Amino acid sequence: MVTDLFTVLEQKLEMVLGQTARLKEANASLAQTLAEKDQALKEAEAALEKLSQEREVIRHRVDKILNRLKIIDTGESA
């Protein structure tokens, strides 16, 4: 009878250890996925920042061209 209790206890311990090992593997996998997603996010943020800077440069150039055209138009009207 006592040996039966030890057998049950050993089985439960093996089950818990197995679950712990699986959870550690899942945790490591999730940590890896999180690191990859974090890297992808940083790359996307950098690309977005670059696009924003390019857009700002283009906006300034277009404003400059429009102002020059306005000066030309004003000069012709006078």
mmCIF file of the N, C-alpha and C atoms, coordinates in Angstrom:
data_MODEL
# 
_entry.id   MODEL 
# 
loop_
_atom_site.group_PDB 
_atom_site.id 
_atom_site.type_symbol 
_atom_site.label_atom_id 
_atom_site.label_alt_id 
_atom_site.label_comp_id 
_atom_site.label_asym_id 
_atom_site.label_entity_id 
_atom_site.label_seq_id 
_atom_site.pdbx_PDB_ins_code 
_atom_site.Cartn_x 
_atom_site.Cartn_y 
_atom_site.Cartn_z 
_atom_site.occupancy 
_atom_site.B_iso_or_equiv 
_atom_site.pdbx_formal_charge 
_atom_site.auth_seq_id 
_atom_site.auth_comp_id 
_atom_site.auth_asym_id 
_atom_site.auth_atom_id 
_atom_site.pdbx_PDB_model_num 
ATOM 1   N N  . MET A 1 1  ? 0.824  -1.192 0.000   1.00 0.00 ? 1  MET A N  1 
ATOM 2   C CA . MET A 1 1  ? 0.000  0.000  0.000   1.00 0.00 ? 1  MET A CA 1 
ATOM 3   C C  . MET A 1 1  ? 0.867  1.253  0.000   1.00 0.00 ? 1  MET A C  1 
ATOM 4   N N  . VAL A 1 2  ? 1.886  1.279  0.816   1.00 0.00 ? 2  VAL A N  1 
ATOM 5   C CA . VAL A 1 2  ? 2.783  2.439  0.855   1.00 0.00 ? 2  VAL A CA 1 
ATOM 6   C C  . VAL A 1 2  ? 3.505  2.584  -0.473  1.00 0.00 ? 2  VAL A C  1 
ATOM 7   N N  . THR A 1 3  ? 3.886  1.458  -1.050  1.00 0.00 ? 3  THR A N  1 
ATOM 8   C CA . THR A 1 3  ? 4.556  1.509  -2.348  1.00 0.00 ? 3  THR A CA 1 
ATOM 9   C C  . THR A 1 3  ? 3.630  2.055  -3.430  1.00 0.00 ? 3  THR A C  1 
ATOM 10  N N  . ASP A 1 4  ? 2.356  1.776  -3.314  1.00 0.00 ? 4  ASP A N  1 
ATOM 11  C CA . ASP A 1 4  ? 1.392  2.325  -4.270  1.00 0.00 ? 4  ASP A CA 1 
ATOM 12  C C  . ASP A 1 4  ? 1.337  3.849  -4.160  1.00 0.00 ? 4  ASP A C  1 
ATOM 13  N N  . LEU A 1 5  ? 1.389  4.349  -2.943  1.00 0.00 ? 5  LEU A N  1 
ATOM 14  C CA . LEU A 1 5  ? 1.383  5.802  -2.738  1.00 0.00 ? 5  LEU A CA 1 
ATOM 15  C C  . LEU A 1 5  ? 2.641  6.439  -3.338  1.00 0.00 ? 5  LEU A C  1 
ATOM 16  N N  . PHE A 1 6  ? 3.776  5.767  -3.123  1.00 0.00 ? 6  PHE A N  1 
ATOM 17  C CA . PHE A 1 6  ? 5.020  6.281  -3.709  1.00 0.00 ? 6  PHE A CA 1 
ATOM 18  C C  . PHE A 1 6  ? 4.958  6.252  -5.233  1.00 0.00 ? 6  PHE A C  1 
ATOM 19  N N  . THR A 1 7  ? 4.368  5.235  -5.782  1.00 0.00 ? 7  THR A N  1 
ATOM 20  C CA . THR A 1 7  ? 4.232  5.126  -7.235  1.00 0.00 ? 7  THR A CA 1 
ATOM 21  C C  . THR A 1 7  ? 3.375  6.262  -7.772  1.00 0.00 ? 7  THR A C  1 
ATOM 22  N N  . VAL A 1 8  ? 2.267  6.515  -7.117  1.00 0.00 ? 8  VAL A N  1 
ATOM 23  C CA . VAL A 1 8  ? 1.382  7.607  -7.525  1.00 0.00 ? 8  VAL A CA 1 
ATOM 24  C C  . VAL A 1 8  ? 2.109  8.939  -7.391  1.00 0.00 ? 8  VAL A C  1 
ATOM 25  N N  . LEU A 1 9  ? 2.825  9.113  -6.290  1.00 0.00 ? 9  LEU A N  1 
ATOM 26  C CA . LEU A 1 9  ? 3.578  10.351 -6.073  1.00 0.00 ? 9  LEU A CA 1 
ATOM 27  C C  . LEU A 1 9  ? 4.642  10.532 -7.146  1.00 0.00 ? 9  LEU A C  1 
ATOM 28  N N  . GLU A 1 10 ? 5.355  9.457  -7.488  1.00 0.00 ? 10 GLU A N  1 
ATOM 29  C CA . GLU A 1 10 ? 6.378  9.531  -8.540  1.00 0.00 ? 10 GLU A CA 1 
ATOM 30  C C  . GLU A 1 10 ? 5.756  9.869  -9.887  1.00 0.00 ? 10 GLU A C  1 
ATOM 31  N N  . GLN A 1 11 ? 4.606  9.303  -10.168 1.00 0.00 ? 11 GLN A N  1 
ATOM 32  C CA . GLN A 1 11 ? 3.927  9.587  -11.433 1.00 0.00 ? 11 GLN A CA 1 
ATOM 33  C C  . GLN A 1 11 ? 3.508  11.055 -11.515 1.00 0.00 ? 11 GLN A C  1 
ATOM 34  N N  . LYS A 1 12 ? 2.986  11.544 -10.412 1.00 0.00 ? 12 LYS A N  1 
ATOM 35  C CA . LYS A 1 12 ? 2.569  12.949 -10.383 1.00 0.00 ? 12 LYS A CA 1 
ATOM 36  C C  . LYS A 1 12 ? 3.780  13.869 -10.500 1.00 0.00 ? 12 LYS A C  1 
ATOM 37  N N  . LEU A 1 13 ? 4.874  13.489 -9.844  1.00 0.00 ? 13 LEU A N  1 
ATOM 38  C CA . LEU A 1 13 ? 6.093  14.282 -9.927  1.00 0.00 ? 13 LEU A CA 1 
ATOM 39  C C  . LEU A 1 13 ? 6.621  14.305 -11.360 1.00 0.00 ? 13 LEU A C  1 
ATOM 40  N N  . GLU A 1 14 ? 6.602  13.161 -12.029 1.00 0.00 ? 14 GLU A N  1 
ATOM 41  C CA . GLU A 1 14 ? 7.041  13.089 -13.426 1.00 0.00 ? 14 GLU A CA 1 
ATOM 42  C C  . GLU A 1 14 ? 6.150  13.962 -14.313 1.00 0.00 ? 14 GLU A C  1 
ATOM 43  N N  . MET A 1 15 ? 4.858  13.948 -14.040 1.00 0.00 ? 15 MET A N  1 
ATOM 44  C CA . MET A 1 15 ? 3.922  14.762 -14.809 1.00 0.00 ? 15 MET A CA 1 
ATOM 45  C C  . MET A 1 15 ? 4.232  16.251 -14.617 1.00 0.00 ? 15 MET A C  1 
ATOM 46  N N  . VAL A 1 16 ? 4.447  16.648 -13.383 1.00 0.00 ? 16 VAL A N  1 
ATOM 47  C CA . VAL A 1 16 ? 4.760  18.049 -13.090 1.00 0.00 ? 16 VAL A CA 1 
ATOM 48  C C  . VAL A 1 16 ? 6.085  18.447 -13.728 1.00 0.00 ? 16 VAL A C  1 
ATOM 49  N N  . LEU A 1 17 ? 7.089  17.585 -13.647 1.00 0.00 ? 17 LEU A N  1 
ATOM 50  C CA . LEU A 1 17 ? 8.383  17.888 -14.258 1.00 0.00 ? 17 LEU A CA 1 
ATOM 51  C C  . LEU A 1 17 ? 8.266  17.983 -15.776 1.00 0.00 ? 17 LEU A C  1 
ATOM 52  N N  . GLY A 1 18 ? 7.465  17.118 -16.352 1.00 0.00 ? 18 GLY A N  1 
ATOM 53  C CA . GLY A 1 18 ? 7.223  17.171 -17.803 1.00 0.00 ? 18 GLY A CA 1 
ATOM 54  C C  . GLY A 1 18 ? 6.542  18.469 -18.207 1.00 0.00 ? 18 GLY A C  1 
ATOM 55  N N  . GLN A 1 19 ? 5.541  18.865 -17.447 1.00 0.00 ? 19 GLN A N  1 
ATOM 56  C CA . GLN A 1 19 ? 4.844  20.119 -17.723 1.00 0.00 ? 19 GLN A CA 1 
ATOM 57  C C  . GLN A 1 19 ? 5.795  21.303 -17.571 1.00 0.00 ? 19 GLN A C  1 
ATOM 58  N N  . THR A 1 20 ? 6.629  21.259 -16.555 1.00 0.00 ? 20 THR A N  1 
ATOM 59  C CA . THR A 1 20 ? 7.599  22.333 -16.334 1.00 0.00 ? 20 THR A CA 1 
ATOM 60  C C  . THR A 1 20 ? 8.560  22.444 -17.511 1.00 0.00 ? 20 THR A C  1 
ATOM 61  N N  . ALA A 1 21 ? 9.037  21.320 -17.994 1.00 0.00 ? 21 ALA A N  1 
ATOM 62  C CA . ALA A 1 21 ? 9.950  21.325 -19.139 1.00 0.00 ? 21 ALA A CA 1 
ATOM 63  C C  . ALA A 1 21 ? 9.257  21.880 -20.385 1.00 0.00 ? 21 ALA A C  1 
ATOM 64  N N  . ARG A 1 22 ? 8.017  21.467 -20.618 1.00 0.00 ? 22 ARG A N  1 
ATOM 65  C CA . ARG A 1 22 ? 7.272  21.974 -21.773 1.00 0.00 ? 22 ARG A CA 1 
ATOM 66  C C  . ARG A 1 22 ? 7.018  23.468 -21.654 1.00 0.00 ? 22 ARG A C  1 
ATOM 67  N N  . LEU A 1 23 ? 6.696  23.913 -20.460 1.00 0.00 ? 23 LEU A N  1 
ATOM 68  C CA . LEU A 1 23 ? 6.456  25.343 -20.247 1.00 0.00 ? 23 LEU A CA 1 
ATOM 69  C C  . LEU A 1 23 ? 7.731  26.158 -20.442 1.00 0.00 ? 23 LEU A C  1 
ATOM 70  N N  . LYS A 1 24 ? 8.864  25.606 -20.017 1.00 0.00 ? 24 LYS A N  1 
ATOM 71  C CA . LYS A 1 24 ? 10.137 26.302 -20.232 1.00 0.00 ? 24 LYS A CA 1 
ATOM 72  C C  . LYS A 1 24 ? 10.445 26.416 -21.720 1.00 0.00 ? 24 LYS A C  1 
ATOM 73  N N  . GLU A 1 25 ? 10.187 25.354 -22.463 1.00 0.00 ? 25 GLU A N  1 
ATOM 74  C CA . GLU A 1 25 ? 10.394 25.389 -23.917 1.00 0.00 ? 25 GLU A CA 1 
ATOM 75  C C  . GLU A 1 25 ? 9.465  26.403 -24.575 1.00 0.00 ? 25 GLU A C  1 
ATOM 76  N N  . ALA A 1 26 ? 8.208  26.395 -24.160 1.00 0.00 ? 26 ALA A N  1 
ATOM 77  C CA . ALA A 1 26 ? 7.238  27.340 -24.722 1.00 0.00 ? 26 ALA A CA 1 
ATOM 78  C C  . ALA A 1 26 ? 7.641  28.766 -24.377 1.00 0.00 ? 26 ALA A C  1 
ATOM 79  N N  . ASN A 1 27 ? 8.120  28.971 -23.167 1.00 0.00 ? 27 ASN A N  1 
ATOM 80  C CA . ASN A 1 27 ? 8.549  30.294 -22.737 1.00 0.00 ? 27 ASN A CA 1 
ATOM 81  C C  . ASN A 1 27 ? 9.739  30.768 -23.566 1.00 0.00 ? 27 ASN A C  1 
ATOM 82  N N  . ALA A 1 28 ? 10.694 29.885 -23.803 1.00 0.00 ? 28 ALA A N  1 
ATOM 83  C CA . ALA A 1 28 ? 11.866 30.232 -24.611 1.00 0.00 ? 28 ALA A CA 1 
ATOM 84  C C  . ALA A 1 28 ? 11.434 30.566 -26.040 1.00 0.00 ? 28 ALA A C  1 
ATOM 85  N N  . SER A 1 29 ? 10.515 29.800 -26.574 1.00 0.00 ? 29 SER A N  1 
ATOM 86  C CA . SER A 1 29 ? 10.010 30.057 -27.919 1.00 0.00 ? 29 SER A CA 1 
ATOM 87  C C  . SER A 1 29 ? 9.299  31.405 -27.986 1.00 0.00 ? 29 SER A C  1 
ATOM 88  N N  . LEU A 1 30 ? 8.487  31.692 -26.991 1.00 0.00 ? 30 LEU A N  1 
ATOM 89  C CA . LEU A 1 30 ? 7.791  32.975 -26.946 1.00 0.00 ? 30 LEU A CA 1 
ATOM 90  C C  . LEU A 1 30 ? 8.773  34.132 -26.792 1.00 0.00 ? 30 LEU A C  1 
ATOM 91  N N  . ALA A 1 31 ? 9.806  33.946 -26.002 1.00 0.00 ? 31 ALA A N  1 
ATOM 92  C CA . ALA A 1 31 ? 10.819 34.988 -25.836 1.00 0.00 ? 31 ALA A CA 1 
ATOM 93  C C  . ALA A 1 31 ? 11.530 35.261 -27.159 1.00 0.00 ? 31 ALA A C  1 
ATOM 94  N N  . GLN A 1 32 ? 11.820 34.201 -27.904 1.00 0.00 ? 32 GLN A N  1 
ATOM 95  C CA . GLN A 1 32 ? 12.456 34.348 -29.216 1.00 0.00 ? 32 GLN A CA 1 
ATOM 96  C C  . GLN A 1 32 ? 11.525 35.089 -30.176 1.00 0.00 ? 32 GLN A C  1 
ATOM 97  N N  . THR A 1 33 ? 10.265 34.704 -30.187 1.00 0.00 ? 33 THR A N  1 
ATOM 98  C CA . THR A 1 33 ? 9.283  35.365 -31.048 1.00 0.00 ? 33 THR A CA 1 
ATOM 99  C C  . THR A 1 33 ? 9.156  36.838 -30.682 1.00 0.00 ? 33 THR A C  1 
ATOM 100 N N  . LEU A 1 34 ? 9.127  37.114 -29.389 1.00 0.00 ? 34 LEU A N  1 
ATOM 101 C CA . LEU A 1 34 ? 9.035  38.499 -28.925 1.00 0.00 ? 34 LEU A CA 1 
ATOM 102 C C  . LEU A 1 34 ? 10.246 39.301 -29.372 1.00 0.00 ? 34 LEU A C  1 
ATOM 103 N N  . ALA A 1 35 ? 11.433 38.730 -29.272 1.00 0.00 ? 35 ALA A N  1 
ATOM 104 C CA . ALA A 1 35 ? 12.648 39.421 -29.701 1.00 0.00 ? 35 ALA A CA 1 
ATOM 105 C C  . ALA A 1 35 ? 12.603 39.705 -31.200 1.00 0.00 ? 35 ALA A C  1 
ATOM 106 N N  . GLU A 1 36 ? 12.122 38.747 -31.983 1.00 0.00 ? 36 GLU A N  1 
ATOM 107 C CA . GLU A 1 36 ? 12.010 38.942 -33.434 1.00 0.00 ? 36 GLU A CA 1 
ATOM 108 C C  . GLU A 1 36 ? 10.999 40.035 -33.758 1.00 0.00 ? 36 GLU A C  1 
ATOM 109 N N  . LYS A 1 37 ? 9.865  40.018 -33.077 1.00 0.00 ? 37 LYS A N  1 
ATOM 110 C CA . LYS A 1 37 ? 8.847  41.046 -33.305 1.00 0.00 ? 37 LYS A CA 1 
ATOM 111 C C  . LYS A 1 37 ? 9.358  42.418 -32.886 1.00 0.00 ? 37 LYS A C  1 
ATOM 112 N N  . ASP A 1 38 ? 10.095 42.460 -31.790 1.00 0.00 ? 38 ASP A N  1 
ATOM 113 C CA . ASP A 1 38 ? 10.669 43.722 -31.320 1.00 0.00 ? 38 ASP A CA 1 
ATOM 114 C C  . ASP A 1 38 ? 11.645 44.278 -32.353 1.00 0.00 ? 38 ASP A C  1 
ATOM 115 N N  . GLN A 1 39 ? 12.467 43.409 -32.921 1.00 0.00 ? 39 GLN A N  1 
ATOM 116 C CA . GLN A 1 39 ? 13.414 43.828 -33.958 1.00 0.00 ? 39 GLN A CA 1 
ATOM 117 C C  . GLN A 1 39 ? 12.661 44.322 -35.193 1.00 0.00 ? 39 GLN A C  1 
ATOM 118 N N  . ALA A 1 40 ? 11.626 43.616 -35.583 1.00 0.00 ? 40 ALA A N  1 
ATOM 119 C CA . ALA A 1 40 ? 10.827 44.029 -36.742 1.00 0.00 ? 40 ALA A CA 1 
ATOM 120 C C  . ALA A 1 40 ? 10.167 45.382 -36.488 1.00 0.00 ? 40 ALA A C  1 
ATOM 121 N N  . LEU A 1 41 ? 9.706  45.587 -35.265 1.00 0.00 ? 41 LEU A N  1 
ATOM 122 C CA . LEU A 1 41 ? 9.091  46.863 -34.907 1.00 0.00 ? 41 LEU A CA 1 
ATOM 123 C C  . LEU A 1 41 ? 10.108 47.992 -34.988 1.00 0.00 ? 41 LEU A C  1 
ATOM 124 N N  . LYS A 1 42 ? 11.311 47.758 -34.488 1.00 0.00 ? 42 LYS A N  1 
ATOM 125 C CA . LYS A 1 42 ? 12.357 48.780 -34.557 1.00 0.00 ? 42 LYS A CA 1 
ATOM 126 C C  . LYS A 1 42 ? 12.692 49.117 -36.001 1.00 0.00 ? 42 LYS A C  1 
ATOM 127 N N  . GLU A 1 43 ? 12.758 48.098 -36.851 1.00 0.00 ? 43 GLU A N  1 
ATOM 128 C CA . GLU A 1 43 ? 13.041 48.329 -38.266 1.00 0.00 ? 43 GLU A CA 1 
ATOM 129 C C  . GLU A 1 43 ? 11.913 49.113 -38.925 1.00 0.00 ? 43 GLU A C  1 
ATOM 130 N N  . ALA A 1 44 ? 10.676 48.782 -38.589 1.00 0.00 ? 44 ALA A N  1 
ATOM 131 C CA . ALA A 1 44 ? 9.526  49.493 -39.151 1.00 0.00 ? 44 ALA A CA 1 
ATOM 132 C C  . ALA A 1 44 ? 9.505  50.946 -38.676 1.00 0.00 ? 44 ALA A C  1 
ATOM 133 N N  . GLU A 1 45 ? 9.828  51.175 -37.415 1.00 0.00 ? 45 GLU A N  1 
ATOM 134 C CA . GLU A 1 45 ? 9.879  52.537 -36.892 1.00 0.00 ? 45 GLU A CA 1 
ATOM 135 C C  . GLU A 1 45 ? 10.974 53.347 -37.586 1.00 0.00 ? 45 GLU A C  1 
ATOM 136 N N  . ALA A 1 46 ? 12.121 52.720 -37.829 1.00 0.00 ? 46 ALA A N  1 
ATOM 137 C CA . ALA A 1 46 ? 13.215 53.398 -38.521 1.00 0.00 ? 46 ALA A CA 1 
ATOM 138 C C  . ALA A 1 46 ? 12.799 53.739 -39.955 1.00 0.00 ? 46 ALA A C  1 
ATOM 139 N N  . ALA A 1 47 ? 12.126 52.811 -40.628 1.00 0.00 ? 47 ALA A N  1 
ATOM 140 C CA . ALA A 1 47 ? 11.660 53.060 -41.999 1.00 0.00 ? 47 ALA A CA 1 
ATOM 141 C C  . ALA A 1 47 ? 10.630 54.185 -42.014 1.00 0.00 ? 47 ALA A C  1 
ATOM 142 N N  . LEU A 1 48 ? 9.740  54.181 -41.042 1.00 0.00 ? 48 LEU A N  1 
ATOM 143 C CA . LEU A 1 48 ? 8.732  55.226 -40.949 1.00 0.00 ? 48 LEU A CA 1 
ATOM 144 C C  . LEU A 1 48 ? 9.380  56.584 -40.710 1.00 0.00 ? 48 LEU A C  1 
ATOM 145 N N  . GLU A 1 49 ? 10.371 56.629 -39.850 1.00 0.00 ? 49 GLU A N  1 
ATOM 146 C CA . GLU A 1 49 ? 11.087 57.879 -39.578 1.00 0.00 ? 49 GLU A CA 1 
ATOM 147 C C  . GLU A 1 49 ? 11.775 58.382 -40.846 1.00 0.00 ? 49 GLU A C  1 
ATOM 148 N N  . LYS A 1 50 ? 12.380 57.476 -41.591 1.00 0.00 ? 50 LYS A N  1 
ATOM 149 C CA . LYS A 1 50 ? 13.048 57.855 -42.839 1.00 0.00 ? 50 LYS A CA 1 
ATOM 150 C C  . LYS A 1 50 ? 12.033 58.417 -43.836 1.00 0.00 ? 50 LYS A C  1 
ATOM 151 N N  . LEU A 1 51 ? 10.886 57.743 -43.957 1.00 0.00 ? 51 LEU A N  1 
ATOM 152 C CA . LEU A 1 51 ? 9.846  58.231 -44.858 1.00 0.00 ? 51 LEU A CA 1 
ATOM 153 C C  . LEU A 1 51 ? 9.322  59.596 -44.424 1.00 0.00 ? 51 LEU A C  1 
ATOM 154 N N  . SER A 1 52 ? 9.178  59.799 -43.140 1.00 0.00 ? 52 SER A N  1 
ATOM 155 C CA . SER A 1 52 ? 8.709  61.095 -42.624 1.00 0.00 ? 52 SER A CA 1 
ATOM 156 C C  . SER A 1 52 ? 9.707  62.195 -42.949 1.00 0.00 ? 52 SER A C  1 
ATOM 157 N N  . GLN A 1 53 ? 10.982 61.899 -42.796 1.00 0.00 ? 53 GLN A N  1 
ATOM 158 C CA . GLN A 1 53 ? 12.014 62.888 -43.124 1.00 0.00 ? 53 GLN A CA 1 
ATOM 159 C C  . GLN A 1 53 ? 12.005 63.190 -44.621 1.00 0.00 ? 53 GLN A C  1 
ATOM 160 N N  . GLU A 1 54 ? 11.891 62.152 -45.446 1.00 0.00 ? 54 GLU A N  1 
ATOM 161 C CA . GLU A 1 54 ? 11.840 62.363 -46.891 1.00 0.00 ? 54 GLU A CA 1 
ATOM 162 C C  . GLU A 1 54 ? 10.614 63.189 -47.277 1.00 0.00 ? 54 GLU A C  1 
ATOM 163 N N  . ARG A 1 55 ? 9.494  62.911 -46.662 1.00 0.00 ? 55 ARG A N  1 
ATOM 164 C CA . ARG A 1 55 ? 8.267  63.660 -46.934 1.00 0.00 ? 55 ARG A CA 1 
ATOM 165 C C  . ARG A 1 55 ? 8.440  65.133 -46.563 1.00 0.00 ? 55 ARG A C  1 
ATOM 166 N N  . GLU A 1 56 ? 9.109  65.376 -45.460 1.00 0.00 ? 56 GLU A N  1 
ATOM 167 C CA . GLU A 1 56 ? 9.337  66.753 -45.026 1.00 0.00 ? 56 GLU A CA 1 
ATOM 168 C C  . GLU A 1 56 ? 10.245 67.493 -46.008 1.00 0.00 ? 56 GLU A C  1 
ATOM 169 N N  . VAL A 1 57 ? 11.273 66.811 -46.505 1.00 0.00 ? 57 VAL A N  1 
ATOM 170 C CA . VAL A 1 57 ? 12.168 67.416 -47.493 1.00 0.00 ? 57 VAL A CA 1 
ATOM 171 C C  . VAL A 1 57 ? 11.391 67.748 -48.765 1.00 0.00 ? 57 VAL A C  1 
ATOM 172 N N  . ILE A 1 58 ? 10.571 66.812 -49.199 1.00 0.00 ? 58 ILE A N  1 
ATOM 173 C CA . ILE A 1 58 ? 9.769  67.038 -50.406 1.00 0.00 ? 58 ILE A CA 1 
ATOM 174 C C  . ILE A 1 58 ? 8.793  68.188 -50.201 1.00 0.00 ? 58 ILE A C  1 
ATOM 175 N N  . ARG A 1 59 ? 8.198  68.247 -49.036 1.00 0.00 ? 59 ARG A N  1 
ATOM 176 C CA . ARG A 1 59 ? 7.256  69.328 -48.739 1.00 0.00 ? 59 ARG A CA 1 
ATOM 177 C C  . ARG A 1 59 ? 7.949  70.685 -48.831 1.00 0.00 ? 59 ARG A C  1 
ATOM 178 N N  . HIS A 1 60 ? 9.151  70.782 -48.279 1.00 0.00 ? 60 HIS A N  1 
ATOM 179 C CA . HIS A 1 60 ? 9.895  72.046 -48.333 1.00 0.00 ? 60 HIS A CA 1 
ATOM 180 C C  . HIS A 1 60 ? 10.245 72.406 -49.778 1.00 0.00 ? 60 HIS A C  1 
ATOM 181 N N  . ARG A 1 61 ? 10.627 71.409 -50.550 1.00 0.00 ? 61 ARG A N  1 
ATOM 182 C CA . ARG A 1 61 ? 10.965 71.675 -51.956 1.00 0.00 ? 61 ARG A CA 1 
ATOM 183 C C  . ARG A 1 61 ? 9.742  72.141 -52.741 1.00 0.00 ? 61 ARG A C  1 
ATOM 184 N N  . VAL A 1 62 ? 8.596  71.495 -52.512 1.00 0.00 ? 62 VAL A N  1 
ATOM 185 C CA . VAL A 1 62 ? 7.363  71.897 -53.192 1.00 0.00 ? 62 VAL A CA 1 
ATOM 186 C C  . VAL A 1 62 ? 6.967  73.304 -52.770 1.00 0.00 ? 62 VAL A C  1 
ATOM 187 N N  . ASP A 1 63 ? 7.059  73.613 -51.491 1.00 0.00 ? 63 ASP A N  1 
ATOM 188 C CA . ASP A 1 63 ? 6.754  74.977 -51.023 1.00 0.00 ? 63 ASP A CA 1 
ATOM 189 C C  . ASP A 1 63 ? 7.669  76.000 -51.684 1.00 0.00 ? 63 ASP A C  1 
ATOM 190 N N  . LYS A 1 64 ? 8.926  75.660 -51.786 1.00 0.00 ? 64 LYS A N  1 
ATOM 191 C CA . LYS A 1 64 ? 9.899  76.566 -52.408 1.00 0.00 ? 64 LYS A CA 1 
ATOM 192 C C  . LYS A 1 64 ? 9.540  76.794 -53.877 1.00 0.00 ? 64 LYS A C  1 
ATOM 193 N N  . ILE A 1 65 ? 9.187  75.724 -54.592 1.00 0.00 ? 65 ILE A N  1 
ATOM 194 C CA . ILE A 1 65 ? 8.792  75.846 -55.999 1.00 0.00 ? 65 ILE A CA 1 
ATOM 195 C C  . ILE A 1 65 ? 7.521  76.672 -56.127 1.00 0.00 ? 65 ILE A C  1 
ATOM 196 N N  . LEU A 1 66 ? 6.539  76.431 -55.262 1.00 0.00 ? 66 LEU A N  1 
ATOM 197 C CA . LEU A 1 66 ? 5.288  77.183 -55.304 1.00 0.00 ? 66 LEU A CA 1 
ATOM 198 C C  . LEU A 1 66 ? 5.532  78.663 -55.039 1.00 0.00 ? 66 LEU A C  1 
ATOM 199 N N  . ASN A 1 67 ? 6.416  78.951 -54.092 1.00 0.00 ? 67 ASN A N  1 
ATOM 200 C CA . ASN A 1 67 ? 6.728  80.353 -53.803 1.00 0.00 ? 67 ASN A CA 1 
ATOM 201 C C  . ASN A 1 67 ? 7.400  81.012 -55.005 1.00 0.00 ? 67 ASN A C  1 
ATOM 202 N N  . ARG A 1 68 ? 8.288  80.291 -55.665 1.00 0.00 ? 68 ARG A N  1 
ATOM 203 C CA . ARG A 1 68 ? 8.945  80.840 -56.855 1.00 0.00 ? 68 ARG A CA 1 
ATOM 204 C C  . ARG A 1 68 ? 7.923  81.076 -57.965 1.00 0.00 ? 68 ARG A C  1 
ATOM 205 N N  . LEU A 1 69 ? 6.982  80.146 -58.123 1.00 0.00 ? 69 LEU A N  1 
ATOM 206 C CA . LEU A 1 69 ? 5.935  80.330 -59.127 1.00 0.00 ? 69 LEU A CA 1 
ATOM 207 C C  . LEU A 1 69 ? 5.037  81.516 -58.774 1.00 0.00 ? 69 LEU A C  1 
ATOM 208 N N  . LYS A 1 70 ? 4.767  81.705 -57.500 1.00 0.00 ? 70 LYS A N  1 
ATOM 209 C CA . LYS A 1 70 ? 3.962  82.826 -57.044 1.00 0.00 ? 70 LYS A CA 1 
ATOM 210 C C  . LYS A 1 70 ? 4.654  84.148 -57.376 1.00 0.00 ? 70 LYS A C  1 
ATOM 211 N N  . ILE A 1 71 ? 5.976  84.174 -57.192 1.00 0.00 ? 71 ILE A N  1 
ATOM 212 C CA . ILE A 1 71 ? 6.751  85.382 -57.512 1.00 0.00 ? 71 ILE A CA 1 
ATOM 213 C C  . ILE A 1 71 ? 6.689  85.642 -59.021 1.00 0.00 ? 71 ILE A C  1 
ATOM 214 N N  . ILE A 1 72 ? 6.826  84.598 -59.812 1.00 0.00 ? 72 ILE A N  1 
ATOM 215 C CA . ILE A 1 72 ? 6.761  84.743 -61.269 1.00 0.00 ? 72 ILE A CA 1 
ATOM 216 C C  . ILE A 1 72 ? 5.370  85.242 -61.668 1.00 0.00 ? 72 ILE A C  1 
ATOM 217 N N  . ASP A 1 73 ? 4.318  84.647 -61.090 1.00 0.00 ? 73 ASP A N  1 
ATOM 218 C CA . ASP A 1 73 ? 2.961  85.037 -61.408 1.00 0.00 ? 73 ASP A CA 1 
ATOM 219 C C  . ASP A 1 73 ? 2.704  86.471 -60.998 1.00 0.00 ? 73 ASP A C  1 
ATOM 220 N N  . THR A 1 74 ? 3.182  86.884 -59.846 1.00 0.00 ? 74 THR A N  1 
ATOM 221 C CA . THR A 1 74 ? 3.013  88.255 -59.366 1.00 0.00 ? 74 THR A CA 1 
ATOM 222 C C  . THR A 1 74 ? 3.765  89.213 -60.260 1.00 0.00 ? 74 THR A C  1 
ATOM 223 N N  . GLY A 1 75 ? 4.928  88.841 -60.704 1.00 0.00 ? 75 GLY A N  1 
ATOM 224 C CA . GLY A 1 75 ? 5.722  89.701 -61.585 1.00 0.00 ? 75 GLY A CA 1 
ATOM 225 C C  . GLY A 1 75 ? 5.047  89.912 -62.926 1.00 0.00 ? 75 GLY A C  1 
ATOM 226 N N  . GLU A 1 76 ? 4.400  88.905 -63.448 1.00 0.00 ? 76 GLU A N  1 
ATOM 227 C CA . GLU A 1 76 ? 3.720  89.026 -64.736 1.00 0.00 ? 76 GLU A CA 1 
ATOM 228 C C  . GLU A 1 76 ? 2.442  89.843 -64.631 1.00 0.00 ? 76 GLU A C  1 
ATOM 229 N N  . SER A 1 77 ? 1.805  89.801 -63.480 1.00 0.00 ? 77 SER A N  1 
ATOM 230 C CA . SER A 1 77 ? 0.543  90.506 -63.293 1.00 0.00 ? 77 SER A CA 1 
ATOM 231 C C  . SER A 1 77 ? 0.762  92.008 -63.179 1.00 0.00 ? 77 SER A C  1 
ATOM 232 N N  . ALA A 1 78 ? 1.911  92.391 -62.696 1.00 0.00 ? 78 ALA A N  1 
ATOM 233 C CA . ALA A 1 78 ? 2.159  93.809 -62.440 1.00 0.00 ? 78 ALA A CA 1 
ATOM 234 C C  . ALA A 1 78 ? 2.371  94.631 -63.652 1.00 0.00 ? 78 ALA A C  1 
# 
